[in-house]
Amino acid sequence: MKIKINKLAKSTRLYRNLHKTVAIILVAFILIISVTGALLAWKSELYLKPATHKIITKNHTLVSLETIEKNAIAYVDSLQLSTLIDRIDYRPKKGIAKIRFDEHFTELQINCYTGKVVSVKQRTDTIIEMIHDGSIVDYFIKNDASIFKLLYSTILALGLIFISISGIILWINPKKIKKIKTTNNQ
């Protein structure tokens, strides 16, 4: 009985120290993930991403995707920004194409019927998302392999799993010790 209590107490002390150490190391990253996660959940309500324009047109023909791409490149080139396109989000029902770029956070919205730029805004939500998943470091060091993102996510995930399991152990072990003591005192 005394040996079992001593083992549980020793185990609890070990887990408490490890739990505390891991939590102290991860606390800043957990805060970053929590805050950025909340911001991403509320990104539309907080206006962190540009609202999608809706173009109302009757009986017009859509311009080609090639024209939209050329107009987007010409426009950002006039702003002296990189013209390397990351993606084109083509929304013919709304009459709009959203263009996002690789090397900056500008989003152009282009009218799918005229090919003209309707909106130029910063994608704040993209920056927040990159901070959230750790890929912001890969972005700044120009690393396409996303090594930092993978390392950051893996370490944080394993740390949170450990903190969760050790927290359960820290909650259960004192109950076990108390139960052993009350059973033996009767």
Biotite code that builds the C-alpha atoms (Angstrom):
import biotite.structure as struc

atoms = struc.array([
    struc.Atom([0.000, 0.000, 0.000], chain_id="A", res_id=1, res_name="MET", atom_name="CA", element="C"),
    struc.Atom([2.709, 2.525, 1.029], chain_id="A", res_id=2, res_name="LYS", atom_name="CA", element="C"),
    struc.Atom([4.805, 1.438, -1.971], chain_id="A", res_id=3, res_name="ILE", atom_name="CA", element="C"),
    struc.Atom([1.864, 1.996, -4.333], chain_id="A", res_id=4, res_name="LYS", atom_name="CA", element="C"),
    struc.Atom([1.208, 5.485, -2.887], chain_id="A", res_id=5, res_name="ILE", atom_name="CA", element="C"),
    struc.Atom([4.909, 6.374, -3.173], chain_id="A", res_id=6, res_name="ASN", atom_name="CA", element="C"),
    struc.Atom([4.974, 5.206, -6.812], chain_id="A", res_id=7, res_name="LYS", atom_name="CA", element="C"),
    struc.Atom([1.879, 7.264, -7.668], chain_id="A", res_id=8, res_name="LEU", atom_name="CA", element="C"),
    struc.Atom([3.250, 10.319, -5.826], chain_id="A", res_id=9, res_name="ALA", atom_name="CA", element="C"),
    struc.Atom([6.615, 10.025, -7.601], chain_id="A", res_id=10, res_name="LYS", atom_name="CA", element="C"),
    struc.Atom([4.875, 9.607, -10.956], chain_id="A", res_id=11, res_name="SER", atom_name="CA", element="C"),
    struc.Atom([2.663, 12.628, -10.246], chain_id="A", res_id=12, res_name="THR", atom_name="CA", element="C"),
    struc.Atom([5.663, 14.816, -9.358], chain_id="A", res_id=13, res_name="ARG", atom_name="CA", element="C"),
    struc.Atom([7.428, 13.787, -12.577], chain_id="A", res_id=14, res_name="LEU", atom_name="CA", element="C"),
    struc.Atom([4.355, 14.524, -14.720], chain_id="A", res_id=15, res_name="TYR", atom_name="CA", element="C"),
    struc.Atom([3.800, 17.854, -12.910], chain_id="A", res_id=16, res_name="ARG", atom_name="CA", element="C"),
    struc.Atom([7.365, 18.962, -13.706], chain_id="A", res_id=17, res_name="ASN", atom_name="CA", element="C"),
    struc.Atom([7.185, 17.800, -17.321], chain_id="A", res_id=18, res_name="LEU", atom_name="CA", element="C"),
    struc.Atom([3.704, 19.302, -17.743], chain_id="A", res_id=19, res_name="HIS", atom_name="CA", element="C"),
    struc.Atom([4.888, 22.655, -16.387], chain_id="A", res_id=20, res_name="LYS", atom_name="CA", element="C"),
    struc.Atom([8.078, 22.691, -18.505], chain_id="A", res_id=21, res_name="THR", atom_name="CA", element="C"),
    struc.Atom([6.309, 21.825, -21.758], chain_id="A", res_id=22, res_name="VAL", atom_name="CA", element="C"),
    struc.Atom([3.507, 24.316, -21.026], chain_id="A", res_id=23, res_name="ALA", atom_name="CA", element="C"),
    struc.Atom([5.991, 27.142, -20.333], chain_id="A", res_id=24, res_name="ILE", atom_name="CA", element="C"),
    struc.Atom([7.829, 26.413, -23.590], chain_id="A", res_id=25, res_name="ILE", atom_name="CA", element="C"),
    struc.Atom([4.612, 26.309, -25.651], chain_id="A", res_id=26, res_name="LEU", atom_name="CA", element="C"),
    struc.Atom([2.565, 29.076, -23.977], chain_id="A", res_id=27, res_name="VAL", atom_name="CA", element="C"),
    struc.Atom([3.518, 31.853, -26.432], chain_id="A", res_id=28, res_name="ALA", atom_name="CA", element="C"),
    struc.Atom([2.781, 29.645, -29.440], chain_id="A", res_id=29, res_name="PHE", atom_name="CA", element="C"),
    struc.Atom([-0.526, 28.478, -27.948], chain_id="A", res_id=30, res_name="ILE", atom_name="CA", element="C"),
    struc.Atom([-1.515, 32.128, -27.454], chain_id="A", res_id=31, res_name="LEU", atom_name="CA", element="C"),
    struc.Atom([-0.556, 32.963, -31.050], chain_id="A", res_id=32, res_name="ILE", atom_name="CA", element="C"),
    struc.Atom([-2.581, 30.034, -32.405], chain_id="A", res_id=33, res_name="ILE", atom_name="CA", element="C"),
    struc.Atom([-5.562, 30.887, -30.187], chain_id="A", res_id=34, res_name="SER", atom_name="CA", element="C"),
    struc.Atom([-5.664, 34.582, -31.096], chain_id="A", res_id=35, res_name="VAL", atom_name="CA", element="C"),
    struc.Atom([-5.090, 34.026, -34.816], chain_id="A", res_id=36, res_name="THR", atom_name="CA", element="C"),
    struc.Atom([-7.626, 31.166, -34.828], chain_id="A", res_id=37, res_name="GLY", atom_name="CA", element="C"),
    struc.Atom([-10.268, 33.454, -33.305], chain_id="A", res_id=38, res_name="ALA", atom_name="CA", element="C"),
    struc.Atom([-9.422, 36.188, -35.826], chain_id="A", res_id=39, res_name="LEU", atom_name="CA", element="C"),
    struc.Atom([-9.750, 33.702, -38.700], chain_id="A", res_id=40, res_name="LEU", atom_name="CA", element="C"),
    struc.Atom([-13.104, 32.494, -37.399], chain_id="A", res_id=41, res_name="ALA", atom_name="CA", element="C"),
    struc.Atom([-14.335, 36.118, -37.360], chain_id="A", res_id=42, res_name="TRP", atom_name="CA", element="C"),
    struc.Atom([-12.488, 37.326, -40.477], chain_id="A", res_id=43, res_name="LYS", atom_name="CA", element="C"),
    struc.Atom([-15.616, 38.328, -42.403], chain_id="A", res_id=44, res_name="SER", atom_name="CA", element="C"),
    struc.Atom([-17.232, 40.068, -39.437], chain_id="A", res_id=45, res_name="GLU", atom_name="CA", element="C"),
    struc.Atom([-13.990, 41.924, -38.631], chain_id="A", res_id=46, res_name="LEU", atom_name="CA", element="C"),
    struc.Atom([-13.480, 42.832, -42.317], chain_id="A", res_id=47, res_name="TYR", atom_name="CA", element="C"),
    struc.Atom([-10.076, 41.136, -42.452], chain_id="A", res_id=48, res_name="LEU", atom_name="CA", element="C"),
    struc.Atom([-10.722, 39.953, -45.995], chain_id="A", res_id=49, res_name="LYS", atom_name="CA", element="C"),
    struc.Atom([-11.997, 42.059, -48.870], chain_id="A", res_id=50, res_name="PRO", atom_name="CA", element="C"),
    struc.Atom([-15.718, 41.757, -49.558], chain_id="A", res_id=51, res_name="ALA", atom_name="CA", element="C"),
    struc.Atom([-16.502, 40.131, -52.893], chain_id="A", res_id=52, res_name="THR", atom_name="CA", element="C"),
    struc.Atom([-17.968, 42.592, -55.366], chain_id="A", res_id=53, res_name="HIS", atom_name="CA", element="C"),
    struc.Atom([-20.956, 41.417, -57.334], chain_id="A", res_id=54, res_name="LYS", atom_name="CA", element="C"),
    struc.Atom([-21.261, 42.612, -60.893], chain_id="A", res_id=55, res_name="ILE", atom_name="CA", element="C"),
    struc.Atom([-24.778, 42.868, -62.296], chain_id="A", res_id=56, res_name="ILE", atom_name="CA", element="C"),
    struc.Atom([-24.798, 42.686, -66.070], chain_id="A", res_id=57, res_name="THR", atom_name="CA", element="C"),
    struc.Atom([-27.334, 41.597, -68.643], chain_id="A", res_id=58, res_name="LYS", atom_name="CA", element="C"),
    struc.Atom([-26.450, 39.604, -71.756], chain_id="A", res_id=59, res_name="ASN", atom_name="CA", element="C"),
    struc.Atom([-22.726, 40.275, -71.701], chain_id="A", res_id=60, res_name="HIS", atom_name="CA", element="C"),
    struc.Atom([-20.107, 37.796, -72.705], chain_id="A", res_id=61, res_name="THR", atom_name="CA", element="C"),
    struc.Atom([-17.453, 36.829, -70.192], chain_id="A", res_id=62, res_name="LEU", atom_name="CA", element="C"),
    struc.Atom([-13.913, 37.899, -71.087], chain_id="A", res_id=63, res_name="VAL", atom_name="CA", element="C"),
    struc.Atom([-11.312, 35.160, -71.280], chain_id="A", res_id=64, res_name="SER", atom_name="CA", element="C"),
    struc.Atom([-9.299, 34.076, -68.274], chain_id="A", res_id=65, res_name="LEU", atom_name="CA", element="C"),
    struc.Atom([-6.204, 35.039, -70.270], chain_id="A", res_id=66, res_name="GLU", atom_name="CA", element="C"),
    struc.Atom([-7.488, 38.640, -70.517], chain_id="A", res_id=67, res_name="THR", atom_name="CA", element="C"),
    struc.Atom([-8.192, 38.736, -66.787], chain_id="A", res_id=68, res_name="ILE", atom_name="CA", element="C"),
    struc.Atom([-4.690, 37.440, -66.081], chain_id="A", res_id=69, res_name="GLU", atom_name="CA", element="C"),
    struc.Atom([-3.059, 39.979, -68.448], chain_id="A", res_id=70, res_name="LYS", atom_name="CA", element="C"),
    struc.Atom([-5.017, 42.872, -66.912], chain_id="A", res_id=71, res_name="ASN", atom_name="CA", element="C"),
    struc.Atom([-4.113, 41.774, -63.384], chain_id="A", res_id=72, res_name="ALA", atom_name="CA", element="C"),
    struc.Atom([-0.423, 41.510, -64.260], chain_id="A", res_id=73, res_name="ILE", atom_name="CA", element="C"),
    struc.Atom([-0.454, 44.929, -65.979], chain_id="A", res_id=74, res_name="ALA", atom_name="CA", element="C"),
    struc.Atom([-2.159, 46.519, -62.970], chain_id="A", res_id=75, res_name="TYR", atom_name="CA", element="C"),
    struc.Atom([0.192, 45.149, -60.271], chain_id="A", res_id=76, res_name="VAL", atom_name="CA", element="C"),
    struc.Atom([3.158, 45.883, -62.518], chain_id="A", res_id=77, res_name="ASP", atom_name="CA", element="C"),
    struc.Atom([2.046, 49.545, -62.548], chain_id="A", res_id=78, res_name="SER", atom_name="CA", element="C"),
    struc.Atom([2.129, 49.391, -58.714], chain_id="A", res_id=79, res_name="LEU", atom_name="CA", element="C"),
    struc.Atom([5.703, 48.054, -58.999], chain_id="A", res_id=80, res_name="GLN", atom_name="CA", element="C"),
    struc.Atom([4.778, 44.810, -57.247], chain_id="A", res_id=81, res_name="LEU", atom_name="CA", element="C"),
    struc.Atom([5.615, 41.239, -58.197], chain_id="A", res_id=82, res_name="SER", atom_name="CA", element="C"),
    struc.Atom([3.375, 39.910, -60.968], chain_id="A", res_id=83, res_name="THR", atom_name="CA", element="C"),
    struc.Atom([3.673, 36.247, -59.963], chain_id="A", res_id=84, res_name="LEU", atom_name="CA", element="C"),
    struc.Atom([0.077, 35.040, -59.549], chain_id="A", res_id=85, res_name="ILE", atom_name="CA", element="C"),
    struc.Atom([-0.721, 32.498, -56.830], chain_id="A", res_id=86, res_name="ASP", atom_name="CA", element="C"),
    struc.Atom([-4.336, 31.850, -57.784], chain_id="A", res_id=87, res_name="ARG", atom_name="CA", element="C"),
    struc.Atom([-7.321, 33.154, -59.677], chain_id="A", res_id=88, res_name="ILE", atom_name="CA", element="C"),
    struc.Atom([-10.655, 32.590, -57.970], chain_id="A", res_id=89, res_name="ASP", atom_name="CA", element="C"),
    struc.Atom([-13.054, 32.791, -60.917], chain_id="A", res_id=90, res_name="TYR", atom_name="CA", element="C"),
    struc.Atom([-16.700, 33.436, -59.970], chain_id="A", res_id=91, res_name="ARG", atom_name="CA", element="C"),
    struc.Atom([-18.739, 33.846, -63.166], chain_id="A", res_id=92, res_name="PRO", atom_name="CA", element="C"),
    struc.Atom([-22.104, 33.847, -61.312], chain_id="A", res_id=93, res_name="LYS", atom_name="CA", element="C"),
    struc.Atom([-20.957, 36.919, -59.378], chain_id="A", res_id=94, res_name="LYS", atom_name="CA", element="C"),
    struc.Atom([-19.199, 38.342, -62.430], chain_id="A", res_id=95, res_name="GLY", atom_name="CA", element="C"),
    struc.Atom([-15.916, 38.663, -60.548], chain_id="A", res_id=96, res_name="ILE", atom_name="CA", element="C"),
    struc.Atom([-12.457, 37.108, -60.549], chain_id="A", res_id=97, res_name="ALA", atom_name="CA", element="C"),
    struc.Atom([-10.239, 37.421, -57.469], chain_id="A", res_id=98, res_name="LYS", atom_name="CA", element="C"),
    struc.Atom([-6.513, 37.358, -58.138], chain_id="A", res_id=99, res_name="ILE", atom_name="CA", element="C"),
    struc.Atom([-3.997, 36.685, -55.345], chain_id="A", res_id=100, res_name="ARG", atom_name="CA", element="C"),
    struc.Atom([-0.266, 36.941, -55.722], chain_id="A", res_id=101, res_name="PHE", atom_name="CA", element="C"),
    struc.Atom([2.683, 34.868, -54.523], chain_id="A", res_id=102, res_name="ASP", atom_name="CA", element="C"),
    struc.Atom([5.031, 37.512, -53.200], chain_id="A", res_id=103, res_name="GLU", atom_name="CA", element="C"),
    struc.Atom([2.639, 40.045, -51.659], chain_id="A", res_id=104, res_name="HIS", atom_name="CA", element="C"),
    struc.Atom([-0.793, 40.096, -50.037], chain_id="A", res_id=105, res_name="PHE", atom_name="CA", element="C"),
    struc.Atom([-2.654, 42.210, -52.601], chain_id="A", res_id=106, res_name="THR", atom_name="CA", element="C"),
    struc.Atom([-5.962, 40.954, -53.949], chain_id="A", res_id=107, res_name="GLU", atom_name="CA", element="C"),
    struc.Atom([-7.384, 42.305, -57.184], chain_id="A", res_id=108, res_name="LEU", atom_name="CA", element="C"),
    struc.Atom([-11.024, 41.849, -58.081], chain_id="A", res_id=109, res_name="GLN", atom_name="CA", element="C"),
    struc.Atom([-11.644, 42.032, -61.800], chain_id="A", res_id=110, res_name="ILE", atom_name="CA", element="C"),
    struc.Atom([-14.962, 42.357, -63.608], chain_id="A", res_id=111, res_name="ASN", atom_name="CA", element="C"),
    struc.Atom([-15.447, 39.141, -65.633], chain_id="A", res_id=112, res_name="CYS", atom_name="CA", element="C"),
    struc.Atom([-17.434, 41.006, -68.320], chain_id="A", res_id=113, res_name="TYR", atom_name="CA", element="C"),
    struc.Atom([-15.149, 43.993, -68.942], chain_id="A", res_id=114, res_name="THR", atom_name="CA", element="C"),
    struc.Atom([-11.802, 42.764, -67.598], chain_id="A", res_id=115, res_name="GLY", atom_name="CA", element="C"),
    struc.Atom([-11.394, 45.972, -65.580], chain_id="A", res_id=116, res_name="LYS", atom_name="CA", element="C"),
    struc.Atom([-10.042, 46.101, -62.023], chain_id="A", res_id=117, res_name="VAL", atom_name="CA", element="C"),
    struc.Atom([-12.906, 46.778, -59.596], chain_id="A", res_id=118, res_name="VAL", atom_name="CA", element="C"),
    struc.Atom([-11.075, 46.521, -56.273], chain_id="A", res_id=119, res_name="SER", atom_name="CA", element="C"),
    struc.Atom([-7.530, 46.472, -54.891], chain_id="A", res_id=120, res_name="VAL", atom_name="CA", element="C"),
    struc.Atom([-7.206, 45.423, -51.244], chain_id="A", res_id=121, res_name="LYS", atom_name="CA", element="C"),
    struc.Atom([-4.777, 43.762, -48.857], chain_id="A", res_id=122, res_name="GLN", atom_name="CA", element="C"),
    struc.Atom([-5.542, 40.178, -47.772], chain_id="A", res_id=123, res_name="ARG", atom_name="CA", element="C"),
    struc.Atom([-5.043, 40.618, -44.028], chain_id="A", res_id=124, res_name="THR", atom_name="CA", element="C"),
    struc.Atom([-6.651, 37.220, -43.423], chain_id="A", res_id=125, res_name="ASP", atom_name="CA", element="C"),
    struc.Atom([-3.900, 35.556, -45.468], chain_id="A", res_id=126, res_name="THR", atom_name="CA", element="C"),
    struc.Atom([-1.229, 37.137, -43.266], chain_id="A", res_id=127, res_name="ILE", atom_name="CA", element="C"),
    struc.Atom([-3.094, 36.000, -40.129], chain_id="A", res_id=128, res_name="ILE", atom_name="CA", element="C"),
    struc.Atom([-3.473, 32.487, -41.559], chain_id="A", res_id=129, res_name="GLU", atom_name="CA", element="C"),
    struc.Atom([0.272, 32.307, -42.263], chain_id="A", res_id=130, res_name="MET", atom_name="CA", element="C"),
    struc.Atom([1.045, 33.408, -38.695], chain_id="A", res_id=131, res_name="ILE", atom_name="CA", element="C"),
    struc.Atom([-1.473, 30.832, -37.437], chain_id="A", res_id=132, res_name="HIS", atom_name="CA", element="C"),
    struc.Atom([0.107, 27.864, -39.226], chain_id="A", res_id=133, res_name="ASP", atom_name="CA", element="C"),
    struc.Atom([3.732, 29.030, -39.015], chain_id="A", res_id=134, res_name="GLY", atom_name="CA", element="C"),
    struc.Atom([4.207, 29.376, -42.770], chain_id="A", res_id=135, res_name="SER", atom_name="CA", element="C"),
    struc.Atom([4.995, 33.093, -42.333], chain_id="A", res_id=136, res_name="ILE", atom_name="CA", element="C"),
    struc.Atom([8.601, 32.109, -41.515], chain_id="A", res_id=137, res_name="VAL", atom_name="CA", element="C"),
    struc.Atom([8.811, 29.978, -44.684], chain_id="A", res_id=138, res_name="ASP", atom_name="CA", element="C"),
    struc.Atom([7.382, 32.962, -46.623], chain_id="A", res_id=139, res_name="TYR", atom_name="CA", element="C"),
    struc.Atom([10.054, 35.351, -45.321], chain_id="A", res_id=140, res_name="PHE", atom_name="CA", element="C"),
    struc.Atom([12.950, 32.948, -45.880], chain_id="A", res_id=141, res_name="ILE", atom_name="CA", element="C"),
    struc.Atom([11.522, 32.018, -49.319], chain_id="A", res_id=142, res_name="LYS", atom_name="CA", element="C"),
    struc.Atom([11.248, 28.308, -48.482], chain_id="A", res_id=143, res_name="ASN", atom_name="CA", element="C"),
    struc.Atom([8.807, 26.505, -50.794], chain_id="A", res_id=144, res_name="ASP", atom_name="CA", element="C"),
    struc.Atom([9.165, 23.200, -48.914], chain_id="A", res_id=145, res_name="ALA", atom_name="CA", element="C"),
    struc.Atom([7.259, 24.580, -45.860], chain_id="A", res_id=146, res_name="SER", atom_name="CA", element="C"),
    struc.Atom([9.775, 22.978, -43.486], chain_id="A", res_id=147, res_name="ILE", atom_name="CA", element="C"),
    struc.Atom([9.149, 25.477, -40.681], chain_id="A", res_id=148, res_name="PHE", atom_name="CA", element="C"),
    struc.Atom([5.364, 25.129, -41.019], chain_id="A", res_id=149, res_name="LYS", atom_name="CA", element="C"),
    struc.Atom([5.591, 21.342, -40.703], chain_id="A", res_id=150, res_name="LEU", atom_name="CA", element="C"),
    struc.Atom([8.056, 21.466, -37.812], chain_id="A", res_id=151, res_name="LEU", atom_name="CA", element="C"),
    struc.Atom([6.072, 24.165, -35.970], chain_id="A", res_id=152, res_name="TYR", atom_name="CA", element="C"),
    struc.Atom([2.748, 22.343, -36.403], chain_id="A", res_id=153, res_name="SER", atom_name="CA", element="C"),
    struc.Atom([4.172, 18.954, -35.406], chain_id="A", res_id=154, res_name="THR", atom_name="CA", element="C"),
    struc.Atom([5.948, 20.217, -32.267], chain_id="A", res_id=155, res_name="ILE", atom_name="CA", element="C"),
    struc.Atom([2.898, 22.190, -31.190], chain_id="A", res_id=156, res_name="LEU", atom_name="CA", element="C"),
    struc.Atom([0.535, 19.277, -31.814], chain_id="A", res_id=157, res_name="ALA", atom_name="CA", element="C"),
    struc.Atom([2.717, 16.813, -29.910], chain_id="A", res_id=158, res_name="LEU", atom_name="CA", element="C"),
    struc.Atom([3.168, 19.323, -27.076], chain_id="A", res_id=159, res_name="GLY", atom_name="CA", element="C"),
    struc.Atom([-0.586, 19.879, -26.778], chain_id="A", res_id=160, res_name="LEU", atom_name="CA", element="C"),
    struc.Atom([-1.235, 16.135, -26.827], chain_id="A", res_id=161, res_name="ILE", atom_name="CA", element="C"),
    struc.Atom([1.338, 15.666, -24.050], chain_id="A", res_id=162, res_name="PHE", atom_name="CA", element="C"),
    struc.Atom([-0.103, 18.527, -21.964], chain_id="A", res_id=163, res_name="ILE", atom_name="CA", element="C"),
    struc.Atom([-3.612, 17.067, -22.344], chain_id="A", res_id=164, res_name="SER", atom_name="CA", element="C"),
    struc.Atom([-2.587, 13.545, -21.326], chain_id="A", res_id=165, res_name="ILE", atom_name="CA", element="C"),
    struc.Atom([-0.337, 14.692, -18.472], chain_id="A", res_id=166, res_name="SER", atom_name="CA", element="C"),
    struc.Atom([-3.124, 17.008, -17.271], chain_id="A", res_id=167, res_name="GLY", atom_name="CA", element="C"),
    struc.Atom([-5.484, 14.047, -17.059], chain_id="A", res_id=168, res_name="ILE", atom_name="CA", element="C"),
    struc.Atom([-2.843, 12.051, -15.168], chain_id="A", res_id=169, res_name="ILE", atom_name="CA", element="C"),
    struc.Atom([-2.295, 14.990, -12.775], chain_id="A", res_id=170, res_name="LEU", atom_name="CA", element="C"),
    struc.Atom([-6.027, 15.042, -12.157], chain_id="A", res_id=171, res_name="TRP", atom_name="CA", element="C"),
    struc.Atom([-6.443, 11.242, -11.722], chain_id="A", res_id=172, res_name="ILE", atom_name="CA", element="C"),
    struc.Atom([-3.372, 10.349, -9.610], chain_id="A", res_id=173, res_name="ASN", atom_name="CA", element="C"),
    struc.Atom([-4.311, 12.393, -6.504], chain_id="A", res_id=174, res_name="PRO", atom_name="CA", element="C"),
    struc.Atom([-7.777, 10.801, -6.618], chain_id="A", res_id=175, res_name="LYS", atom_name="CA", element="C"),
    struc.Atom([-6.158, 7.339, -6.733], chain_id="A", res_id=176, res_name="LYS", atom_name="CA", element="C"),
    struc.Atom([-3.879, 8.203, -3.778], chain_id="A", res_id=177, res_name="ILE", atom_name="CA", element="C"),
    struc.Atom([-6.841, 9.539, -1.774], chain_id="A", res_id=178, res_name="LYS", atom_name="CA", element="C"),
    struc.Atom([-8.868, 6.399, -2.561], chain_id="A", res_id=179, res_name="LYS", atom_name="CA", element="C"),
    struc.Atom([-5.997, 4.109, -1.458], chain_id="A", res_id=180, res_name="ILE", atom_name="CA", element="C"),
    struc.Atom([-5.571, 6.079, 1.800], chain_id="A", res_id=181, res_name="LYS", atom_name="CA", element="C"),
    struc.Atom([-9.302, 6.018, 2.633], chain_id="A", res_id=182, res_name="THR", atom_name="CA", element="C"),
    struc.Atom([-9.551, 2.310, 1.823], chain_id="A", res_id=183, res_name="THR", atom_name="CA", element="C"),
    struc.Atom([-6.611, 1.487, 4.099], chain_id="A", res_id=184, res_name="ASN", atom_name="CA", element="C"),
    struc.Atom([-7.816, 3.707, 6.972], chain_id="A", res_id=185, res_name="ASN", atom_name="CA", element="C"),
    struc.Atom([-11.098, 1.820, 7.241], chain_id="A", res_id=186, res_name="GLN", atom_name="CA", element="C"),
])
